[in-house]
Amino acid sequence: MPVRMWHAMAAAVVSCIAASAHADIIFDNQNGLGVAEQPSGPPVATTFTLYTQTYITLIDIYEFNYTGDSATIGLLDSGNNVIGTWAATISNPYPYTHFAAAPDLLLDPGTYTITDADYQLWSYNETSGNAGFATVVSGTAPAPEPASLALMGSGLAGLGFWRRRRRRT
């Protein structure tokens, strides 16, 4: 197979990967101003609202002066039902500790509350509305397996037609 054909195939694969890696920040109340913490946690619940069905790929929270290496981030629906809890890994070390969890979850429209198992360490300030610092990122849901197989099959069929056409000339 000619080198340029391999380059074209590689470019197509990279384009598909880049398209599937699309991400949007749908909620972010974090800021660089001074923070507060209290034993009862942030005085206001950290909530965000979705207006369309959205695939959540990442939830990041901020805990100042936390020396641990893991946290647990949770999500509640508007009826305070637990949607899930996820182990969060440290994404920035002490003393400015960010924890990130990857729920990979499709949510319906509605209002959701983020929870932190270590609520007493969850940082907030007036600029965040006295809610715990958090960022929520959405992305493209993984393609279902049948679609991936159909895409690969159509690519192979295209290569077959190209090769057959090339043999005739």
N, C-alpha and C positions, 0 to 999 in steps of 0.2 A: 504494500500500500504506500502511495507517495507520502513524503514527509508533510506536504501541505494538507493532506487529508487528515493526518494525525493532529496537526495543529488546529484544524477546524473542529474536529471532534473534542479536543481538549478545551477549546474556547467555549463550545456548547455546554460542556459539563460544568465549567467554572461559572458560566452565566446562570445555569440552573441553581447551583449552590448559592450564588450571591443573591438571587431572587428569593430563595427560601430563607435566607438569613436576615431578611428585612425586619427591623424592630422599631417600635415607637415608644416613647415615654408617655404613658397615659396619666400618671400622677406623680408629682414630685413636690414635696413641701420642705425639702432639705435646703439649708442655707448656711453661710459661713459666719453667722453672728454668734455671740455667746450663747451657751446652752444652760439649761436647767435640768435637774433630776430631783426626784423626791421618792420617798419610800412607797407612796401609793401610785407611782407612775405618772404619766402625763395626765393633766386634768381633763383633757378633751380626747374623745375617741378618734383614732386615725381612720378616716373613711374616704372612699372614692366611689364615684358613680359611673356606671357604664350605660351607654345609650343604645349600643348594639351588641350582639354576641361577640365576645372578644377572647382571644387565646392568650393567656398570661404565661409568659416565659420566665420572668424574674421578679422577685420582691426583695428589696434591699432596705435594711434598717440601720440606724446609727446609735451606738451606745458609747458614750464618752467614759474613759477611764476603766474600761472593762478589760480584765486580764485573762479571761478564758479564751478558749479556741473554738467554741461552737455555741450556737443558740438555736432556739426553736421559734419559727415564725408560723403564725396561723392565720386563717381567714374565716370570717363569719359572714353569713348572709344577713339581710335586713331583719329576719326573725331571730337573730342570735344563734342560729344553727351552725354548728361547725362544718365548714366545707372541707377543711383539711389542715393538717399541721405538717411542717417540713423541717428537717434538719437543715440548718443554715451554716455555711462555712464562712470563715473569716476572709474578707476580701481586702482588708486594710488593717495593719497591726496596731496594737496599743500605742498611744493613748486614744487615737481617733479611730475607733473600731467600727467598721462597717461589716455587716453580715448579710450574705446573699443566699436566697433559696430559689430553686428552680421548680415551681409547681407543675409546669407544663399542663395547664388546665384550661378548658374551654368554659367560659362563664357566660350566663345569660345576662341580658340587661337588668340592672338593679344597683342597689347601694351595698357596698361591702366594707367590713371593718377588718383592719389588719391587727393582729395581736402579737405580743412578744412575751415569751415565757418569763423573761427577766425584766418585767415591766418597770421595776424600780430603777433600772439602769438606762432605760430608754430615754434618750435625750429629746428635748423640745425647747421652744422659745415662743415669744409673742408672735414673731413673724410666721411661724408654722401654725398659728392659730392655737397654740398650746397643745397641739397634737404631736404624738411621737413622730420623729423624722422618718420618712419612708419614701421610696421610689418604686413605682410599679411599671414594668415594661411588658409590652405586648409584642407578639411576633406572629409569623405565619405558622399555622398548625402543620404538623408533618403530613405529607401526602399519604393517602391510604395506599396500601400495598397494591391493590389492583391497578390503580392509576400509574404507579411506578412501573409495573410490568407492562402496561399498555404503552407507556412512553419508550421503554427499552425495546419493546417489540417493533414499534413503528420506526425507531432508529435503525434496527437491524434490517427491517424490510427495505428501508431507504438505501442502506449500503448494498443490499442484494440487487436492487434495481440499478443502482449506479454501476456496480460491477458488471451486470449483464449487459447494460448499454455500452459499457466500455469494450467488452469482448466483441460486440457486433461491429464496432468501427475499426 
